[in-house]
Amino acid sequence: MAACPIEIELSRGGGEASVRDRDANLALGKARLGARIVRILDEASLSVRQAEVRTGVSHIEFSRIRQAKLRRFTIDRLMAILEALGQDVEVSVTVHPRDLPTTGEG
């Protein structure tokens, strides 16, 4: 199966809106990883019980992922599940300086 990269771009910024953006970005990242897990299960015609036997990951976790109930999952847990399903997971992080608001001094 050819690799199909999942790209997640996090927004930058400061203040209260930035906190909302981070929460939204985290949810988006989880959703994309969860969708990839569901696609792998579907392509292999695996039930949640069969996936549990194959990976050692609880069928309850697979069921939550199938239902998009991802609140309890961390990004690294979803990545570990992908790895248990035989996927190579690559993470790339780029750090940029944030534009800070100017103070009215001067």
C-alpha positions in Angstrom: 0.0 0.0 0.0 1.4 3.4 -1.0 2.0 5.9 1.8 -0.7 8.6 2.0 0.7 11.4 4.2 -1.5 13.2 6.7 -0.6 16.8 6.9 -1.5 18.8 10.0 -0.7 22.5 10.0 -1.0 24.3 13.3 -1.9 28.0 13.4 0.2 30.6 15.1 -0.8 33.6 17.1 -1.2 34.8 20.6 -4.0 35.6 23.1 -7.3 33.9 23.8 -8.0 33.2 20.2 -4.7 31.3 20.0 -5.9 29.0 22.8 -9.0 28.2 20.9 -6.9 27.6 17.7 -4.6 25.2 19.6 -7.7 23.3 20.9 -9.1 23.2 17.3 -5.8 22.1 15.9 -5.5 19.3 18.4 -9.0 18.1 17.6 -8.2 18.2 13.9 -5.0 16.3 14.4 -6.8 13.6 16.4 -9.6 13.4 13.8 -7.1 12.9 11.0 -5.2 10.2 12.8 -8.5 8.5 13.9 -9.8 8.6 10.3 -6.6 6.9 9.1 -7.1 4.2 11.7 -10.7 3.6 10.6 -9.6 3.5 6.9 -6.9 0.9 7.8 -9.5 -1.2 9.6 -12.0 -0.9 6.7 -9.4 -1.7 4.1 -8.4 -4.9 6.0 -12.1 -5.7 6.8 -11.2 -5.9 10.5 -13.8 -5.7 13.2 -12.9 -4.1 16.4 -12.4 -7.5 18.0 -10.2 -8.7 15.2 -8.1 -5.5 15.4 -7.7 -6.1 19.2 -6.4 -9.7 18.6 -4.0 -8.4 15.9 -2.7 -5.4 17.8 -3.3 -5.9 21.5 -5.2 -2.6 21.6 -8.5 -2.9 23.4 -11.6 -3.3 21.1 -13.2 -0.6 23.2 -10.5 1.9 22.0 -11.1 0.9 18.4 -14.9 1.3 19.0 -14.4 4.8 20.3 -12.2 5.7 17.4 -14.8 4.3 14.9 -17.4 6.5 16.6 -15.0 9.5 16.5 -15.0 9.8 20.3 -11.5 10.9 20.5 -11.5 13.2 23.5 -9.8 10.6 25.7 -7.0 9.9 23.2 -3.7 11.7 23.0 -1.9 12.2 19.7 0.8 9.9 20.8 -1.7 7.2 21.7 -3.3 7.4 18.3 0.2 7.2 16.7 1.0 4.1 18.8 -2.2 2.5 17.5 -1.2 3.2 14.0 2.2 1.7 14.6 0.4 -1.4 16.1 -1.5 -1.6 12.8 1.8 -1.8 10.9 2.1 1.8 9.9 5.2 4.0 10.1 4.3 7.3 11.6 6.5 10.3 10.9 6.3 13.6 12.8 7.7 16.8 11.6 7.8 19.9 13.7 8.7 23.4 12.6 9.0 26.2 15.1 8.5 29.9 14.1 8.8 33.0 16.3 5.4 34.3 17.3 4.5 37.9 16.5 4.1 39.6 19.8 1.7 42.5 20.2 3.5 45.8 20.6 3.1 47.8 23.7 2.1 51.5 23.4 5.5 52.6 24.7 7.6 55.1 22.8 
